[in-house]
Amino acid sequence: MRFFLFLVSFTLLYSLFHAYAFLRARQALSLGPGVSILLVIVMLFMVFCPIIIRLIEDAGLEGSARILSYVGYTWMGLLFLFVCASLVLDFYRLAIYGINFAVHKDLTQITLSARMGFFVALLLSCSIAAYGLYSAFDIRPEHVSVKTSKIPAGIRKIRIVQITDVHVGLLVREARLGRILHAVREADPDILVSTGDLVDGQIDNMAVLATMFRGIQPKYGKFAVTGNHEYYAGIDRSLSFTRDAGFNVLRGSGVTIAEFIRIAGVDDPAGRPYGAYSEISEKKLLQDYARQQFTVLLKHRPTVDKEAIGLFDLQLSGHVHKGQIFPFVFATKVFFPYVSGLHEFEHGSFMYVSRGSGTWGPPIRFLSPPEVTVIDVIPE
């Protein structure tokens, strides 16, 4: 039911974006009836394109679904950028109109006509989209250091590498995954963790991608937790792929590594409606751990359970992509105040929120570059 409500809400909002863009185009270009009808047909197709892609994928037409994904989701990102740019110009024109009205001074010479405003917004959005397509492939290592007294003498550091929100599926395939895993190898991790949304979509024909993951064998192993998209893609198939890739999936459980590090993980709450959610409170999961162990909590969503603060040393999360395409980060912050970076809480607990390693929806990133997070746990 929640996914259905999300789908309806998304389709309605996406339709409103298209309606706004259509009105801007019609006003600026003085479109005739024939061209207007053609544009409406194209826009209606794009509104339902995500659903069409899923239906085509379900039918086993993976190649067609992939091509349509690039077209449809790139359009989605471009439309979002165009609407944002146009709204900024609308507010600018409104401000000029307000000043004209207030001071009775003609400032029309510094305003933009509807036609000029349309082309400025179009040029700006196309330029950002082109840059964003490149940025999505520009995987960056993000280095973080966390000091602790729980590392035994003689150990210089423990290196944890975090990937999250890879969204392996139609758009994130061998080329993009290869760049992500290259950054992981370059970091030479002792531990590799995936904090959810490793997969996306129908996830058929993924054996070669699992093999790519298996080529990475950190000293202390690989660990993962579920994200919301593991459930959307089908939890059984998602878990099968994740385990085939060599990850130990932690679902309300934990493991001890080298006697002084404890890694625990919790399921994403998106699993509740699917009846596949390992229900356990973080406090209950963590409270029996020896406090002399450095405790890492893997949790997809960047929310902190107040009752668990002090029971973990480092929480690793993702989910929000730092908005992925600016200025969507402002909408993200309404629901998740912590959208990226390292945050410190009481009793020595830290949380790091990754921007994510892949993309969801549009294969575009703007002012939110993808990352592979390299966390060095070092002695104080």
C-alpha positions as CSV (number, residue, x, y, z in Angstrom):
1,M,0.0,0.0,0.0
2,R,2.8,2.4,0.9
3,F,4.5,1.8,-2.4
4,F,1.3,2.3,-4.3
5,L,0.7,5.6,-2.5
6,F,4.3,6.6,-3.4
7,L,3.7,5.7,-7.0
8,V,0.5,7.7,-7.2
9,S,2.0,10.7,-5.5
10,F,5.1,10.6,-7.7
11,T,3.1,10.3,-10.9
12,L,0.9,13.3,-9.8
13,L,3.9,15.4,-9.0
14,Y,5.7,14.3,-12.2
15,S,2.6,15.2,-14.2
16,L,2.6,18.7,-12.6
17,F,6.2,19.2,-13.6
18,H,5.3,18.3,-17.2
19,A,2.3,20.6,-17.2
20,Y,4.4,23.5,-16.0
21,A,7.1,22.9,-18.6
22,F,4.4,22.6,-21.3
23,L,2.9,25.9,-20.4
24,R,6.3,27.5,-20.4
25,A,7.1,26.1,-23.9
26,R,3.7,27.0,-25.3
27,Q,4.0,30.6,-24.0
28,A,7.5,31.1,-25.2
29,L,7.2,29.4,-28.6
30,S,3.6,30.2,-29.5
31,L,3.0,26.5,-30.4
32,G,0.2,25.7,-32.8
33,P,-2.5,23.0,-32.1
34,G,-0.7,20.3,-34.0
35,V,2.7,20.7,-32.2
36,S,1.0,21.2,-28.9
37,I,-0.9,17.9,-29.2
38,L,2.4,16.1,-30.2
39,L,4.2,17.6,-27.2
40,V,1.4,16.5,-24.9
41,I,1.6,12.9,-26.2
42,V,5.4,12.9,-25.7
43,M,5.0,14.3,-22.2
44,L,2.3,11.8,-21.3
45,F,4.6,9.0,-22.4
46,M,7.4,10.3,-20.3
47,V,5.1,10.6,-17.2
48,F,4.4,6.9,-17.4
49,C,7.8,5.9,-18.7
50,P,9.1,4.5,-15.3
51,I,6.1,2.2,-15.2
52,I,6.5,1.2,-18.8
53,I,10.2,0.5,-18.2
54,R,9.3,-1.9,-15.3
55,L,6.7,-3.7,-17.5
56,I,9.2,-4.1,-20.3
57,E,11.8,-5.4,-17.9
58,D,9.3,-7.8,-16.4
59,A,8.6,-9.1,-19.9
60,G,12.3,-10.0,-20.2
61,L,13.1,-7.3,-22.8
62,E,16.2,-6.1,-20.9
63,G,17.9,-4.4,-23.8
64,S,14.9,-2.3,-24.6
65,A,14.3,-1.5,-21.0
66,R,17.9,-0.3,-20.6
67,I,17.7,2.0,-23.6
68,L,14.3,3.4,-22.5
69,S,15.8,3.9,-19.0
70,Y,18.6,6.1,-20.2
71,V,16.1,8.2,-22.3
72,G,13.3,8.3,-19.7
73,Y,15.4,8.9,-16.6
74,T,17.7,11.4,-18.3
75,W,14.6,13.3,-19.3
76,M,13.4,13.2,-15.7
77,G,16.6,14.8,-14.5
78,L,16.5,17.4,-17.3
79,L,12.9,18.3,-16.6
80,F,13.6,18.7,-12.9
81,L,16.5,21.1,-13.6
82,F,14.4,23.0,-16.2
83,V,11.5,23.5,-13.7
84,C,13.9,24.6,-11.0
85,A,15.6,27.1,-13.3
86,S,12.3,28.4,-14.6
87,L,10.9,28.9,-11.1
88,V,14.0,30.9,-10.2
89,L,13.4,33.1,-13.2
90,D,9.7,33.4,-12.3
91,F,10.6,34.6,-8.8
92,Y,13.1,37.1,-10.4
93,R,10.4,38.5,-12.7
94,L,8.0,38.6,-9.7
95,A,10.6,40.5,-7.7
96,I,11.1,43.1,-10.5
97,Y,7.3,43.5,-10.8
98,G,7.1,44.1,-7.0
99,I,9.8,46.7,-7.1
100,N,8.1,48.4,-10.0
101,F,4.9,48.5,-8.1
102,A,6.5,49.7,-4.8
103,V,8.8,52.5,-6.2
104,H,6.9,53.4,-9.4
105,K,10.0,53.0,-11.4
106,D,10.2,51.2,-14.8
107,L,12.7,48.3,-14.6
108,T,11.4,46.4,-17.6
109,Q,14.8,46.8,-19.2
110,I,16.3,44.3,-16.7
111,T,13.5,41.7,-17.0
112,L,13.5,38.7,-19.3
113,S,10.7,38.0,-21.8
114,A,8.9,34.7,-21.6
115,R,10.7,33.6,-24.7
116,M,14.1,34.6,-23.4
117,G,13.4,33.1,-20.0
118,F,12.5,29.8,-21.6
119,F,15.7,29.6,-23.5
120,V,17.9,30.7,-20.6
121,A,16.3,28.0,-18.4
122,L,16.6,25.4,-21.2
123,L,20.3,26.2,-21.8
124,L,21.1,26.2,-18.1
125,S,19.3,22.9,-17.4
126,C,20.9,21.2,-20.5
127,S,24.4,22.3,-19.4
128,I,23.9,21.1,-15.8
129,A,22.4,17.8,-17.0
130,A,25.4,17.2,-19.3
131,Y,27.8,18.0,-16.4
132,G,25.7,15.8,-14.1
133,L,25.9,12.8,-16.5
134,Y,29.7,13.1,-16.3
135,S,29.7,13.7,-12.6
136,A,27.7,10.5,-12.0
137,F,30.7,8.5,-13.3
138,D,33.3,10.5,-11.4
139,I,33.5,8.2,-8.3
140,R,35.5,9.9,-5.6
141,P,37.2,8.4,-2.5
142,E,36.0,10.3,0.6
143,H,38.5,9.9,3.5
144,V,37.3,10.0,7.1
145,S,39.2,9.3,10.3
146,V,37.7,8.2,13.6
147,K,39.8,8.0,16.7
148,T,39.2,5.4,19.4
149,S,40.9,3.9,22.5
150,K,39.5,0.5,21.6
151,I,42.1,-0.4,19.0
152,P,44.8,-2.7,20.6
153,A,48.3,-1.5,20.9
154,G,50.4,-2.3,17.9
155,I,47.6,-1.9,15.3
156,R,48.1,1.3,13.3
157,K,44.6,1.5,11.9
158,I,41.6,-0.5,10.7
159,R,40.3,0.6,7.3
160,I,36.6,0.3,6.6
161,V,35.4,1.1,3.1
162,Q,31.7,1.9,2.7
163,I,29.7,1.7,-0.5
164,T,26.0,2.4,-0.5
165,D,23.1,3.1,-2.9
166,V,25.0,1.5,-5.8
167,H,21.6,0.6,-7.4
168,V,23.0,-2.1,-9.6
169,G,20.4,-2.8,-12.3
170,L,19.5,-1.4,-15.7
171,L,21.7,1.8,-15.6
172,V,24.5,0.9,-13.1
173,R,26.2,-2.0,-14.9
174,E,29.7,-3.2,-15.6
175,A,31.2,0.1,-16.6
176,R,30.0,2.1,-13.6
177,L,30.4,-0.8,-11.1
178,G,33.9,-1.2,-12.4
179,R,34.8,2.3,-11.5
180,I,33.3,1.9,-8.1
181,L,35.2,-1.3,-7.4
182,H,38.4,0.2,-8.7
183,A,38.1,2.9,-6.0
184,V,37.5,0.2,-3.5
185,R,40.6,-1.8,-4.5
186,E,42.7,1.4,-4.5
187,A,41.6,2.0,-0.9
188,D,42.8,-1.6,0.1
189,P,40.1,-2.1,2.8
190,D,40.3,-4.4,5.8
191,I,36.5,-4.4,5.8
192,L,34.1,-3.6,3.1
193,V,30.5,-2.7,3.9
194,S,27.4,-2.0,1.9
195,T,24.7,0.0,3.7
196,G,21.7,-0.8,1.5
197,D,20.3,-0.3,-2.0
198,L,23.0,-2.4,-3.5
199,V,20.5,-3.5,-6.1
200,D,17.6,-2.0,-8.0
201,G,14.9,-3.0,-10.5
202,Q,14.3,-6.5,-11.8
203,I,17.9,-7.6,-11.2
204,D,18.0,-10.2,-14.0
205,N,21.3,-11.4,-15.6
206,M,23.4,-10.2,-12.8
207,A,25.9,-13.1,-12.4
208,V,28.8,-11.1,-14.0
209,L,28.2,-8.3,-11.6
210,A,28.3,-10.6,-8.6
211,T,31.6,-12.0,-9.9
212,M,33.0,-8.5,-10.0
213,F,32.2,-8.1,-6.3
214,R,33.7,-11.5,-5.5
215,G,37.1,-10.3,-6.8
216,I,37.4,-8.1,-3.7
217,Q,38.4,-10.1,-0.6
218,P,39.2,-7.8,2.4
219,K,41.1,-9.2,5.3
220,Y,38.2,-9.2,7.7
221,G,35.3,-9.7,5.2
222,K,32.4,-8.0,3.6
223,F,29.1,-7.1,5.3
224,A,25.8,-5.7,4.1
225,V,22.4,-4.6,5.2
226,T,19.1,-4.2,3.3
227,G,17.9,-0.9,2.0
228,N,14.4,-0.1,0.7
229,H,15.2,-1.0,-2.9
230,E,16.2,-4.6,-1.9
231,Y,12.5,-5.0,-1.1
232,Y,11.2,-3.2,-4.2
233,A,13.4,-5.4,-6.3
234,G,12.3,-8.6,-4.5
235,I,13.9,-9.4,-1.2
236,D,14.8,-13.1,-1.9
237,R,16.5,-12.2,-5.2
238,S,18.2,-9.2,-3.7
239,L,19.6,-11.3,-0.8
240,S,20.7,-14.0,-3.2
241,F,22.6,-11.5,-5.3
242,T,24.2,-9.9,-2.3
243,R,25.4,-13.2,-0.8
244,D,26.6,-14.3,-4.3
245,A,28.7,-11.1,-4.3
246,G,30.4,-12.3,-1.1
247,F,28.6,-10.2,1.5
248,N,27.5,-11.5,4.9
249,V,24.1,-9.9,5.2
250,L,23.4,-8.7,8.8
251,R,19.6,-8.6,9.5
252,G,19.3,-7.6,13.2
253,S,22.5,-9.4,14.0
254,G,26.2,-8.8,14.5
255,V,29.6,-10.4,14.2
256,T,32.8,-10.0,16.1
257,I,36.0,-9.4,14.1
258,A,39.5,-10.0,15.4
259,E,38.0,-9.8,19.0
260,F,38.0,-6.0,19.1
261,I,35.6,-4.9,16.4
262,R,31.9,-5.7,16.4
263,I,29.8,-5.1,13.3
264,A,26.0,-5.1,13.6
265,G,23.3,-4.4,11.0
266,V,19.6,-3.8,10.9
267,D,17.0,-4.2,8.2
268,D,15.4,-1.2,6.5
269,P,11.9,-0.6,7.7
270,A,10.6,-0.7,4.1
271,G,10.5,-4.4,4.7
272,R,7.6,-4.2,7.1
273,P,4.8,-4.3,4.5
274,Y,6.5,-7.2,2.8
275,G,6.6,-9.4,5.9
276,A,10.3,-9.8,5.5
277,Y,11.6,-7.4,8.2
278,S,13.8,-8.6,11.1
279,E,12.2,-6.6,13.9
280,I,14.7,-5.8,16.7
281,S,15.4,-2.6,18.5
282,E,18.9,-1.2,18.1
283,K,19.2,-0.9,21.8
284,K,18.4,-4.5,22.3
285,L,20.8,-5.5,19.5
286,L,23.7,-3.4,20.8
287,Q,23.3,-3.4,24.6
288,D,24.9,-6.8,25.2
289,Y,28.0,-6.1,23.3
290,A,31.2,-5.6,25.3
291,R,31.9,-1.9,25.4
292,Q,35.6,-2.4,25.0
293,Q,34.8,-3.5,21.4
294,F,34.7,-0.9,18.7
295,T,31.1,-1.2,17.5
296,V,30.0,-0.4,13.9
297,L,26.3,-0.2,13.2
298,L,25.2,-0.6,9.6
299,K,21.9,1.1,8.9
300,H,20.5,2.2,5.6
301,R,18.6,5.3,6.6
302,P,20.5,8.2,8.3
303,T,18.4,8.3,11.4
304,V,19.7,7.9,14.9
305,D,17.9,5.9,17.6
306,K,18.3,8.0,20.8
307,E,18.2,4.9,23.0
308,A,21.1,3.4,21.0
309,I,23.4,6.5,21.4
310,G,26.4,5.4,23.3
311,L,26.0,1.8,22.4
312,F,27.7,2.2,19.0
313,D,30.9,3.9,18.1
314,L,30.2,4.5,14.4
315,Q,27.0,4.3,12.5
316,L,27.3,4.1,8.7
317,S,24.3,5.1,6.6
318,G,23.3,6.3,3.1
319,H,19.9,6.4,1.5
320,V,19.5,10.1,0.8
321,H,22.2,10.6,-1.9
322,K,22.6,14.2,-0.5
323,G,19.7,14.9,-2.8
324,Q,21.6,13.7,-5.9
325,I,20.6,16.7,-8.0
326,F,20.7,20.1,-6.4
327,P,18.5,21.7,-5.2
328,F,16.6,18.5,-4.3
329,V,18.7,18.3,-1.2
330,F,16.4,20.9,0.5
331,A,13.5,18.6,0.1
332,T,15.6,15.7,1.4
333,K,16.4,17.7,4.6
334,V,12.8,17.9,5.5
335,F,12.7,14.2,6.2
336,F,16.4,13.5,6.9
337,P,18.3,16.3,8.7
338,Y,21.6,14.5,8.3
339,V,22.2,14.2,4.5
340,S,26.0,13.8,4.3
341,G,29.2,13.8,6.3
342,L,30.4,12.9,9.8
343,H,28.2,13.8,12.8
344,E,29.1,13.4,16.4
345,F,26.6,12.6,19.2
346,E,26.8,12.1,22.9
347,H,28.8,9.3,24.7
348,G,31.3,9.0,21.8
349,S,28.9,7.9,19.1
350,F,29.5,9.0,15.5
351,M,27.4,8.7,12.3
352,Y,28.7,9.0,8.8
353,V,26.2,9.5,6.0
354,S,27.5,8.7,2.5
355,R,26.3,10.6,-0.6
356,G,26.1,7.2,-2.3
357,S,28.1,5.4,-4.9
358,G,25.5,5.1,-7.8
359,T,22.4,6.9,-8.9
360,W,18.7,6.2,-8.6
361,G,16.4,7.4,-11.3
362,P,18.2,10.0,-13.4
363,P,21.8,9.0,-14.1
364,I,22.8,12.5,-13.1
365,R,24.5,14.0,-10.1
366,F,24.8,17.7,-9.5
367,L,26.7,19.2,-6.5
368,S,26.5,15.7,-4.9
369,P,29.3,13.6,-6.5
370,P,29.2,9.8,-5.9
371,E,31.7,8.5,-3.4
372,V,33.4,5.5,-2.0
373,T,34.0,6.2,1.7
374,V,37.4,5.3,3.2
375,I,37.1,5.3,7.0
376,D,40.3,4.9,9.0
377,V,39.7,3.8,12.6
378,I,42.9,4.9,14.4
379,P,44.1,4.7,18.0
380,E,43.9,7.9,20.1
